[in-house]
C-alpha cells in the first residue's frame, strides 16, 4: 500500500494507514520525480511524502 501525501494531509495519511493496516508505516520524502508529477491522495497539491508498508 502506497499513499502519497502533501504537507497538509500527512497526519491523516498516517492515521488512515494505521487504521487500515494495523501497523506503523514507513514514511519517506517523495523522490524528486514523484514530487514533480504525483498529486496528494487527498487533494490536488503535489505529493511531498510517501506512506508505505515496505
KAURVEN-V869320 format. One record per pair of residues at least 24 apart in sequence whose C-alpha atoms are under 7 Angstrom apart, sorted by sequence separation. I is the first residue (numbers start at 1). J is the second residue. D is the distance in whole Angstrom. If there is no record, write none. Layout:
# KAURVEN-V869320
i->[I I]
j->[J J]
d->[D D]
This chain:
# KAURVEN-V869320
i->[27 26 27 25 26 25 26 25 26 6 4 5 4 5 4 14 3 6 6 6 7 5 6 4 5 6 5 4 5 4 3 4 2 3 2 3 2 1 1]
j->[51 51 52 51 52 52 53 53 54 40 39 40 40 41 41 51 41 45 46 47 48 47 48 47 48 49 49 49 50 50 50 51 50 51 51 52 52 52 53]
d->[5 6 6 6 5 6 6 5 7 5 7 4 5 6 5 7 6 6 6 4 6 5 5 6 6 6 5 6 6 5 6 6 7 5 6 6 5 6 6]
